[in-house]
Amino acid sequence: MNRIQSIAVVAASLSIAVSSAFIAPAAHARSERSEEIRKQLREGRAHLPEQMIVQFKAGTTEAQQAQVLARLSGKRLDALLRADRRADRKGDLVMAGLPRGKAMADAMTELEADGLVEFVEPNWVYTRQQVVQNPNDPRGAELWGMLAETTSPANPYGSGALAAWNAGQLCNSAVHVGVIDEGLMVNHTDLRSNIWVNAREIASNRLDDDRNGYINDINGWDFAGRNNSVYDGVSDDHGTHVAGTIAASANNATGVYGVCPNAKLISAKFLGLLGGTTANAVLALDYITNLKRTHNLRIVATNNSWGGGGFSQSLYDAISRANAANILFIAAAGNSNINMDVTPQYPASYNLPNVIAVAAIDSAGNRASFSNYGATRAHIAAPGVNILSTVPGSRNSVAYASYNGTSMATPHVAGAAALYASLNPCATAAQIKEAILRHAIPTAQLTGLVNGSLRLNVASFKPELTCP
């Protein structure tokens, strides 16, 4: 647990305010954004010192890109998004390498002055949004986050998932959720029946059968390791824990159950032992978005239990592309006890219609002491203290553990999105988000801390939209 505690300390240190003008594409807004990024660099937000992300203008060739980067002794490392694969007609989004010792701010100044460059930014480092503690009783309140006032056992501050189950409001296995996180233990007894299997790939034939750029992506892809192995051992406990809260199997006489216990889980692993980067986060999100477009999957949301770094236009744009594909981006508010209205935290603070920023509450309905908050920027609160879920055990055995964090609150909301989409198969991302907030319960303890003082409640979910 020491490694995880150190990651949480790093995540807690990464905070700075960002102007709302960032969302405008005008040149003046880009200049303000550039100055704010420099401020974030001075404040010490974590980034890879020898990498940066460059958005080239449309029509710029690879040779021209190489010339631009060569002027500061840099080089083109990878195309995060090629112009010929973009629907927005923008140019290549490129990860560039910098020479050792080159100051990031200086490199930004040189590249921003070039007429072939639209914007440039650091490759920020993200960490998972989990607070690791050792409760007196290691199994905590035994899935209190799934309970409701009317269930037995009861907890009025749970999500109400058990009440929905008892009312026959069940999930549909056609609904998918992307887990952008660490990897998932795909053979965990409580998860394996709900792990997505890519029907368009032939396992182990070393061919990209579905032609999406990833060879044998059977259950997803590891963007940190650049391979198809979405589970690499016990270090993937955070992603596995998140997955269980979303969609651990129910009624199987084993372990726990998730908010939407039939939904399919797609792994887009980008967090490794040292965290993850902007570049890999963009790749992971675009991977999920493109799967929906090319595989005709009902992907309704991605779960994003991570944060850190500064504002990123490339990540903002990727979330916007997900929005255009009707995919919600459900994000952990963060664990730094920070007012997000004063000091935005990313990615939860991106002002986009598909983002839902999730704060954490305890079993008494109080904001968790670690949880970020914001009367405007925190959209909803959900159970995030002593949350029992699936994890890999020693020697890859099946295990369960209780964790704390906005990381644990977020998958309750992602599961809620999947549940509502199951009951209302024609619902758009906007309609799902509206329903989650409309069915949420105003709670006095959250006044001034969460928009509308709302906490998650799926107990009243039902079919309510008529499909054409």
C-alpha positions in Angstrom: 0.0 0.0 0.0 3.0 2.4 0.3 3.1 2.8 -3.5 -0.5 3.7 -3.6 -0.2 6.2 -0.7 2.6 7.9 -2.4 0.6 8.2 -5.6 -2.3 9.7 -3.7 0.1 12.3 -2.2 1.3 13.3 -5.7 -2.3 13.5 -6.9 -3.2 15.8 -3.9 -0.4 18.2 -4.8 -1.6 18.8 -8.3 -4.0 21.7 -8.3 -4.3 25.1 -9.9 -7.1 27.3 -11.3 -7.8 27.5 -15.0 -9.7 30.3 -16.9 -13.1 29.4 -18.3 -11.9 31.1 -21.5 -10.0 27.8 -22.3 -13.0 26.3 -24.0 -13.0 29.0 -26.8 -11.1 28.2 -29.9 -10.2 31.8 -30.7 -6.5 32.8 -30.8 -7.0 35.1 -27.8 -8.3 32.2 -25.7 -5.3 30.0 -26.8 -2.9 32.8 -25.6 -4.6 32.8 -22.2 -4.6 29.0 -22.1 -0.9 29.1 -22.9 -0.1 31.5 -20.1 -2.2 29.4 -17.7 -0.3 26.2 -18.7 3.0 28.0 -17.9 1.6 28.9 -14.5 0.7 25.3 -13.9 4.2 24.3 -14.9 5.7 26.8 -12.4 3.4 25.4 -9.7 4.8 21.9 -10.4 2.1 19.9 -12.0 3.5 16.6 -13.0 4.5 16.0 -16.7 7.0 14.1 -18.7 9.9 16.6 -19.2 11.0 15.2 -22.5 7.7 14.9 -24.2 5.0 17.3 -25.4 1.8 17.2 -27.5 1.6 19.2 -30.7 -1.5 19.9 -32.7 -0.4 20.7 -36.3 -2.7 22.7 -38.6 -4.6 20.9 -41.4 -2.5 20.2 -44.5 0.8 20.0 -42.7 2.9 17.1 -44.0 5.0 14.8 -41.9 8.1 16.3 -43.5 7.0 19.8 -42.5 6.3 18.5 -39.0 9.7 17.0 -38.7 11.3 20.3 -39.8 9.3 22.3 -37.3 10.4 20.0 -34.4 14.0 19.8 -35.7 14.4 23.6 -35.1 14.4 22.9 -31.4 16.3 19.6 -31.7 13.1 17.6 -31.2 11.5 14.8 -33.1 8.1 13.3 -34.0 7.6 10.2 -31.7 4.0 9.1 -32.5 0.8 10.3 -34.2 -1.9 10.3 -31.4 -4.5 11.1 -34.0 -3.9 11.2 -37.8 -5.5 13.8 -39.9 -6.9 11.2 -42.3 -8.8 9.5 -39.4 -10.4 12.7 -38.1 -13.9 13.8 -38.8 -13.2 17.4 -37.7 -10.7 18.1 -40.6 -7.9 19.1 -38.2 -4.3 18.2 -38.7 -2.2 15.5 -37.0 -2.1 15.4 -33.2 1.5 14.4 -32.5 3.5 13.3 -29.5 6.9 15.0 -29.8 10.2 14.3 -28.1 12.4 17.0 -26.7 16.1 17.0 -26.1 17.1 16.4 -22.5 17.3 19.6 -20.5 15.1 21.6 -22.8 12.8 23.7 -20.7 9.1 23.0 -21.4 8.1 26.6 -21.4 10.9 27.5 -23.8 9.8 24.7 -26.2 6.2 25.9 -26.1 7.3 29.5 -27.0 9.3 28.3 -30.0 6.6 26.0 -31.3 3.7 28.4 -30.7 5.5 31.0 -32.9 5.4 28.6 -35.9 2.6 29.1 -38.3 2.1 25.4 -38.8 1.3 24.8 -35.1 -2.3 25.2 -33.7 -1.4 24.5 -30.1 1.2 22.8 -27.9 1.1 21.5 -24.4 2.9 19.2 -21.9 2.2 15.5 -21.7 0.7 15.7 -18.2 0.9 12.8 -15.8 -2.3 11.5 -14.2 -2.8 9.4 -11.1 -5.7 7.3 -9.8 -8.1 9.0 -7.5 -8.1 6.7 -4.5 -7.5 7.2 -0.8 -6.1 3.9 0.7 -6.9 3.4 4.4 -7.2 0.3 6.6 -10.7 0.3 8.1 -11.2 -1.4 11.5 -13.3 -4.0 9.8 -11.7 -4.8 6.5 -15.0 -5.6 4.8 -16.5 -2.3 5.9 -20.2 -1.8 5.6 -20.6 -4.7 3.1 -21.8 -2.9 0.0 -23.6 -0.1 1.8 -23.2 1.9 -1.4 -25.7 -0.4 -3.2 -28.4 0.0 -0.5 -31.4 2.3 -0.1 -33.7 3.3 2.7 -36.2 0.7 1.7 -33.8 -2.3 1.3 -32.9 -4.9 3.9 -30.3 -4.2 5.1 -31.0 -0.5 4.7 -28.9 2.6 4.2 -30.6 5.8 3.1 -27.4 7.2 1.6 -26.6 4.2 -0.7 -27.1 4.4 -4.5 -30.3 2.4 -4.4 -29.0 -0.3 -6.8 -30.4 -3.1 -4.7 -33.8 -1.5 -4.6 -33.8 -1.3 -8.4 -32.8 -5.0 -8.6 -35.6 -6.0 -6.3 -38.1 -3.9 -8.4 -37.0 -5.9 -11.5 -35.3 -2.9 -13.1 -32.5 -5.0 -14.6 -29.5 -4.2 -16.7 -29.0 -5.2 -20.3 -25.9 -7.1 -21.4 -25.9 -5.0 -24.7 -24.8 -2.0 -22.7 -21.1 -1.3 -22.5 -18.9 0.9 -20.3 -15.3 1.7 -21.0 -13.0 1.5 -18.0 -10.1 4.0 -18.6 -7.9 3.2 -15.7 -5.5 0.4 -14.8 -6.2 -3.0 -16.3 -8.9 -5.4 -15.2 -8.6 -8.9 -13.8 -10.5 -10.5 -16.7 -10.7 -14.0 -15.1 -12.0 -12.8 -11.7 -15.0 -14.9 -10.8 -17.2 -11.9 -10.3 -16.2 -10.1 -13.6 -15.3 -12.7 -16.3 -18.9 -13.1 -17.6 -19.1 -9.3 -18.1 -15.8 -8.7 -19.8 -16.2 -7.5 -23.4 -14.9 -9.9 -26.0 -14.1 -8.4 -29.4 -16.0 -10.6 -31.8 -14.2 -9.1 -34.8 -10.7 -10.3 -33.7 -9.4 -13.8 -33.9 -7.4 -14.4 -30.7 -3.6 -14.9 -31.0 -3.4 -14.8 -34.9 -1.3 -11.7 -34.6 -3.5 -9.8 -37.1 -5.5 -6.7 -36.8 -8.7 -8.4 -38.0 -11.0 -5.4 -37.3 -8.5 -3.0 -38.7 -8.7 -0.5 -35.9 -4.9 -0.3 -35.5 -4.7 -2.7 -32.5 -3.7 -6.3 -33.0 -5.7 -8.9 -31.1 -7.5 -6.4 -28.8 -9.7 -9.1 -27.5 -10.8 -7.4 -24.2 -9.4 -3.9 -24.9 -5.9 -2.5 -25.0 -3.0 -1.6 -22.8 -1.9 1.9 -23.9 0.8 2.1 -21.2 2.4 -1.2 -22.2 1.4 -0.9 -25.9 0.0 -4.5 -26.1 -3.3 -6.4 -25.8 -2.7 -7.6 -22.2 -5.2 -5.7 -20.2 -4.4 -7.5 -17.0 -0.8 -7.6 -15.7 -1.2 -8.8 -12.1 -2.0 -7.5 -8.7 -0.9 -4.0 -9.6 -4.2 -3.7 -11.6 -6.2 -3.7 -8.3 -7.6 -0.2 -8.8 -9.0 -0.9 -12.2 -10.4 -4.2 -11.1 -12.0 -2.6 -8.0 -13.6 0.1 -10.2 -14.9 -2.5 -12.6 -16.6 -4.5 -9.8 -18.6 -1.5 -8.6 -19.9 -1.0 -12.1 -20.7 -4.5 -13.2 -19.7 -7.3 -10.9 -22.1 -10.2 -11.5 -25.2 -10.5 -9.4 -27.2 -13.5 -8.1 -24.2 -15.9 -8.7 -23.7 -16.8 -5.0 -20.2 -15.3 -5.1 -18.7 -12.2 -3.7 -20.3 -8.9 -4.5 -22.5 -7.3 -7.2 -22.3 -4.1 -9.3 -24.8 -1.3 -9.9 -25.4 -2.7 -13.4 -24.5 -6.4 -13.0 -24.9 -7.4 -16.7 -23.1 -4.6 -18.4 -20.1 -5.3 -20.5 -16.7 -3.8 -19.5 -14.1 -2.7 -22.0 -10.6 -2.1 -20.7 -8.6 0.8 -21.9 -5.6 0.6 -19.7 -3.4 3.7 -19.5 -2.4 3.9 -15.8 0.7 2.0 -14.9 2.9 1.8 -11.8 3.9 5.4 -12.1 0.6 6.8 -13.3 -0.5 7.7 -16.9 0.0 10.5 -19.4 -2.1 12.8 -21.4 -1.0 11.1 -24.7 -2.1 7.7 -23.5 -5.4 9.1 -22.0 -6.2 10.6 -25.4 -5.4 7.3 -27.1 -7.5 5.3 -24.6 -10.5 7.6 -24.9 -10.4 7.7 -28.7 -10.1 3.9 -28.7 -13.4 3.6 -26.9 -15.1 6.2 -29.1 -13.9 4.5 -32.3 -15.1 1.1 -31.0 -18.6 2.6 -30.7 -18.4 4.0 -34.3 -16.9 1.0 -36.0 -18.2 -2.0 -34.0 -21.7 -0.7 -33.5 -21.5 -1.2 -29.7 -23.8 0.5 -27.2 -21.1 2.2 -25.3 -22.8 4.7 -23.0 -20.0 5.9 -20.8 -16.4 5.8 -19.8 -15.3 5.6 -16.1 -12.4 7.9 -15.3 -11.2 7.5 -11.8 -8.0 9.5 -12.2 -6.7 13.0 -12.2 -3.8 15.4 -12.0 -1.8 17.6 -14.3 -3.1 20.7 -15.9 -5.5 21.8 -18.6 -5.0 19.8 -21.8 -6.6 20.9 -25.1 -5.9 17.5 -26.7 -7.8 15.7 -23.9 -10.6 18.3 -24.0 -10.9 17.6 -27.7 -11.0 13.8 -27.1 -13.7 14.2 -24.5 -15.6 16.3 -27.0 -15.2 13.6 -29.7 -16.7 11.1 -27.2 -19.6 13.5 -26.6 -20.3 13.6 -30.4 -20.5 9.8 -30.2 -23.0 10.0 -27.3 -20.6 8.7 -24.7 -20.6 10.2 -21.2 -17.3 11.0 -19.5 -17.8 10.2 -15.8 -14.9 11.6 -13.8 -13.6 11.5 -10.2 -13.7 14.9 -8.6 -10.4 14.2 -6.8 -9.1 13.5 -3.3 -7.5 16.8 -2.3 -10.3 18.4 -0.3 -10.3 21.3 -2.8 -13.1 23.6 -3.9 -13.2 22.9 -7.6 -15.1 26.2 -8.2 -12.0 28.0 -7.2 -9.3 25.6 -8.3 -10.5 23.4 -11.2 -9.3 19.8 -11.2 -8.8 17.9 -14.4 -10.3 16.0 -16.1 -13.4 16.4 -13.9 -13.5 20.2 -14.4 -13.7 20.2 -18.2 -16.8 22.3 -19.2 -18.3 19.8 -21.6 -21.9 18.5 -21.8 -20.9 14.9 -21.4 -18.8 15.3 -18.3 -20.2 14.3 -14.9 -17.9 15.2 -12.0 -18.4 12.9 -9.0 -17.7 13.7 -5.3 -17.6 11.1 -2.6 -19.8 10.6 0.5 -19.6 8.3 3.5 -22.4 6.0 4.8 -23.9 8.9 6.8 -24.3 11.0 3.7 -21.5 13.4 4.6 -18.9 14.6 2.1 -15.9 12.4 2.5 -13.1 14.4 4.2 -10.8 13.9 1.3 -13.3 14.6 -1.5 -13.0 17.6 -3.7 -16.2 19.6 -3.9 -17.9 22.6 -5.6 -21.4 24.0 -5.6 -21.1 24.4 -9.4 -18.3 22.1 -10.7 -19.2 18.9 -8.6 -22.3 17.6 -10.4 -23.3 14.7 -8.0 -22.0 12.8 -5.0 -21.9 9.0 -4.6 -20.7 6.4 -2.1 -16.9 6.5 -1.8 -15.9 5.4 1.7 -15.4 1.8 2.7 -16.5 0.5 -0.7 -16.1 -3.3 -1.1 -15.4 -4.6 -4.6 -13.4 -7.0 -6.7 -9.5 -7.1 -6.6 -6.8 -9.6 -7.6 -5.3 -11.4 -4.6 -1.9 -12.9 -4.2 -0.7 -15.1 -7.0 -3.7 -13.8 -9.0 -6.3 -15.3 -6.8 -9.8 -14.0 -6.6 -10.2 -11.5 -3.8 -12.2 -8.5 -2.4 -11.2 -5.4 -0.6 -12.7 -2.1 0.7 -11.2 1.1 -0.7 -11.9 4.8 -0.3 -11.8 7.6 -2.8 -13.7 9.5 -5.4 -12.3 6.7 -7.6 -14.9 4.5 -5.8 -17.7 7.0 -6.1 -17.3 7.4 -9.8 -18.1 3.8 -10.9 -21.4 4.0 -8.9 -22.4 6.8 -11.4 -21.0 4.9 -14.4 -23.0 1.9 -13.4 -26.1 4.2 -13.0 -25.6 5.4 -16.6 -25.5 1.8 -17.8 -28.6 0.9 -15.8 -30.6 3.9 -17.1 -29.5 3.1 -20.7 -30.6 -0.5 -20.2 -34.1 0.6 -19.2 -34.2 3.3 -21.9 -32.3 1.9 -24.9 -32.9 5.0 -27.1 -31.5 7.5 -24.5 -28.8 9.9 -25.6 -25.8 10.8 -23.5 -27.6 14.1 -22.6 -30.8 12.3 -21.6 -28.9 9.8 -19.5 -27.0 12.6 -17.7 -30.3 14.6 -17.2 -32.0 11.5 -15.8 -29.1 10.7 -13.3 -29.3 14.3 -12.0 -33.1 14.4 -12.0 -33.5 11.2 -10.0 -30.7 12.2 -7.6 -31.7 13.2 -4.0 -31.0 16.7 -2.6 -29.2 16.1 0.7 -28.8 18.8 3.4 -25.2 17.7 4.2 -24.1 18.5 0.7 -25.5 22.1 0.6 -22.8 24.4 -0.9 -20.6 21.4 -1.7 -22.3 19.8 -4.7 -24.4 21.3 -7.4 -28.0 21.1 -6.2 -26.8 19.2 -3.1 -27.4 16.0 -5.1 -26.5 12.5 -4.3 -26.9 9.4 -6.5 -30.2 7.5 -6.4 -31.0 4.8 -9.0 -33.9 3.3 -6.9 -36.4 5.2 -9.0 -35.0 4.5 -12.4 -37.6 3.0 -14.8 -38.4 2.9 -18.5 -39.6 6.4 -19.4 -38.5 7.2 -22.9 -40.3 5.9 -26.0 -38.1 4.7 -28.8 -39.0 5.7 -32.4 
